[in-house]
Amino acid sequence: MRVALADDSLLVREGLKRVLTDAGIEVCAEASDAAELAEAVDHHLPDVVIADIRMPPTFTDEGIRAAHTIIARHPRVAVLVLSQYVDADYALALLEDDDGARGYLLKDRVLRIADLTDALARLERGETVVDPELVDQLLRRARVASPLDGLTDRERHVLSLMAEGLTDRGIAERLWLSPKTVETHVRHVLQKLGLPEDHTRNRRVQAVLAYLQR
């Protein structure tokens, strides 16, 4: 796997580079801002981009905007945006469109090499990766929405794992359930949340986060 790193802090880039290299992952490019990152991606075409959410010049949402630009130019390049704190609005702006492999994780999460390599592997497979703390925040925000009140505790747990981007198999492994049981729970969750059948799109994270945003 080939990865491009973008962070205005040289110390952060060097730390991530060492962690990734030790895990057998090639860092093919580094950048300190969004413009430099876009140029590096055009030139090196990495498998995954890891970008800080806040970079020069405004230190607001450069990582989010860079992700949209990169995926528009290179749909096969996955993007993982890192944030110091959970910002649900920025995260939803990144994840709401189902047109590329995207991820949003807290920086503390990637300090654990197992979490980082798992996220990168899932992104490379075209999956979506969402930090569990973001899922918790969105669920708390959506607590006033009556459809959630109709979910059982198990269905609520399955919903949170769906929002993290796990597949039925991943949820089954996490909860020690059979894939068939998980499939049933997922079907019930989607039905109770009023999400229509649509076999042309991935209804999981995209649909769940869109619902929570409303």
WORA-V626461 format. One line per field, one symbol per residue. phi: phi as a letter, one per 40 degrees, with the letter a starting at -180 (. if undefined). psi: psi as a letter, one per 30 degrees, with the letter a starting at -180 (. if undefined). burial: b if it has 16 or more other ideal C-beta (glycine too) atoms within 10 Angstrom, else e. A space follows every 50 residues. Layout:
phi=???
psi=???
burial=???
This chain:
phi=.bbbbbaccccccccccccccccgbcccababaccccdcccdccfccbbb bccbbdccfbbdcccccccccccbdcccbbcbbcbcbcccccccccccbi cbabbccdccccdccccccccccccgcbbbcdccdcccccccccccdccc ccdcccccccccccgccdcccdccbfbcdcccdccccccccccgcccacc bccccdcccccccc
psi=kkkkkjkfjeeeeeeeeeeeefggkkjflklfleeeeeeeeeefilekkj kkejlkffhdheeeeeeeeeeeeiffklkjkkkelkjeeeeeeeffkigl jlljlkeeeffjeeeeeeeeeeeffglkkkkeeeeeeeeeegffkeefff kleeeeeeeeeeffgkleeeeeeeghlleeeeeeeeeeeeefghklkjff ljfceeeeeeeee.
burial=bebbbbbbeeeebeebbebbeeeebebbbbbbbbebbbebbeeeebbbbb bbbbbeeeeebbbbbbbbbbbeebeebbbbbbbeebbbebbbbbbeeeeb bbbbbbeebbeeeebbbebbebbbeebbbbbbebbebbbeeeeeeeebee beeebeebbbbbbbbbbbebbbeebebeeeebeebbebbbebbebeeeee eebbbbbbbbbbee
